[in-house]
Amino acid sequence: MPHAIRFSAYGNTDVLTLAEVPLPEPGEGQVRVRVKAAGVNPLDWKIRKGFLSGGVPLAAPTGTGTELSGVIDALGPGVTSRRVGQAVFGRSADRGAAAAFDLAAADELVGKPDWLSFEQAAALPVAAETAYRALRELGVGAGQSLLIHAAAGGVGLLAAQVARTWGVTVIGTASERNHAFLREIGVTPVAYGQGLADRVRAAAPQGVDAVLDGSGQGVLPASIELTGSPDKVLTIADLAAAEHGVRFSAPSGPLTGGLDELLPLLENGQVRMPIDSVFPLAKTADAHQHSEGGHLRGKIVITVED
Ligand SMILES: NC(=O)c1ccc[n+]([C@@H]2O[C@H](COP(=O)([O-])OP(=O)(O)OC[C@H]3O[C@@H](n4cnc5c(N)ncnc54)[C@H](OP(=O)(O)O)[C@@H]3O)[C@@H](O)[C@H]2O)c1
């Protein structure tokens, strides 16, 4: 039987086990993917820890991982847009991407171009959809300046680079070890923590037109102060958004949003998505631990051996 990461109760990384599971059968509109790589997101460990459970215990063993890349292995009823053997990437149908095989809705996948590795492809769907959605909701455009909190994370890096291609000046918060990299991609780095607003004012004397908060670390008051209005601030990570009159942006459409626009930018080198680290499937717990640590550059990816 194939392997998959499973957990039966919410908790620390020790709840994650490498289990033998039945080969999943694709339903109507679904395909089965032989997984090559799965992206790791903070959402994965937030779910594993039960942060989104509303206090209700887990009813049955479940998997982990929202985004995957791999090769289509079987088609479910009604699928005509895909073929067996096609390399694809996109969203897992059941948050079970950390597995040898997983199911996906055929229309939540895109074809993987040859120039993009499976590891790179698995790192893109969540960050790309979120980055484009956040930039559009903020409405930033050429000539404006944007402050991004957590600019070295998966979402922050893509949002920063896409905004640069739109002619936006980007200031990004990150720890010192990521500053040189941020400068390389055209972002003015600023250290987070005490005194943040003053450092941003010094780095951006022309002012800040909009803020994207990807940190969730209590930066909304300073962001409102810097822009002059909560309307110019958007968070994807701070659940206290409403208390500050700030919009919280959550996904509503397919996870493939943004990829059509992003792929040409990746191919021509205008945008890069660094892979922070790669873990084999059996070490998924270590991948979660690293994500939970909160300090990385780009994406964590799990790879699956044939
Ligand atoms: N609402 C949505 O639709 C949505 C979608 C995707 C993600 N999210 C959420 O958005 C957040 C970011 O996601 P992600 O995938 O980009 O995360 P990630 O890749 O894990 O990024 C973590 C980054 O946070 C930075 N960081 C840590 N502490 C910080 C602080 N105090 N101030 C500023 N930056 C800090 C780290 O930078 P250094 O290494 O430089 O310290 C690291 O690069 C997560 O909370 C995630 O759950 C929400």
The ligand as an ORCA input file, in Angstrom:
! r2SCAN-3c Opt
* xyz 0 1
  N      -5.318     34.622      4.592
  C      -4.773     33.970      3.587
  O      -5.351     33.810      2.512
  C      -3.395     33.385      3.751
  C      -2.778     32.688      2.695
  C      -1.457     32.236      2.873
  C      -0.806     32.472      4.083
  N      -1.468     33.098      5.088
  C      -0.800     33.396      6.370
  O       0.108     34.462      6.110
  C       1.275     34.306      6.904
  C       2.504     34.285      6.011
  O       2.461     33.117      5.220
  P       3.759     32.627      4.462
  O       3.426     31.357      3.777
  O       4.351     33.746      3.684
  O       4.680     32.336      5.730
  P       6.157     31.826      5.796
  O       6.633     31.528      4.415
  O       6.216     30.801      6.828
  O       6.942     33.152      6.243
  C       7.397     33.352      7.470
  C       8.174     34.692      7.409
  O       7.758     35.465      8.491
  C       8.826     36.298      8.817
  N       8.679     36.771     10.185
  C       8.768     36.054     11.334
  N       8.515     36.850     12.392
  C       8.267     38.084     11.870
  C       7.940     39.339     12.439
  N       7.828     39.514     13.753
  N       7.743     40.393     11.600
  C       7.857     40.257     10.271
  N       8.176     39.098      9.669
  C       8.375     38.031     10.472
  C      10.053     35.472      8.614
  O      11.059     36.326      8.221
  P      12.557     36.206      8.781
  O      13.021     34.803      8.414
  O      13.236     37.275      8.041
  O      12.455     36.381     10.278
  C       9.648     34.496      7.519
  O      10.251     34.811      6.288
  C       1.044     33.028      7.744
  O       0.498     33.416      8.983
  C       0.018     32.259      6.924
  O      -0.755     31.378      7.712
  C      -2.736     33.563      4.952
*
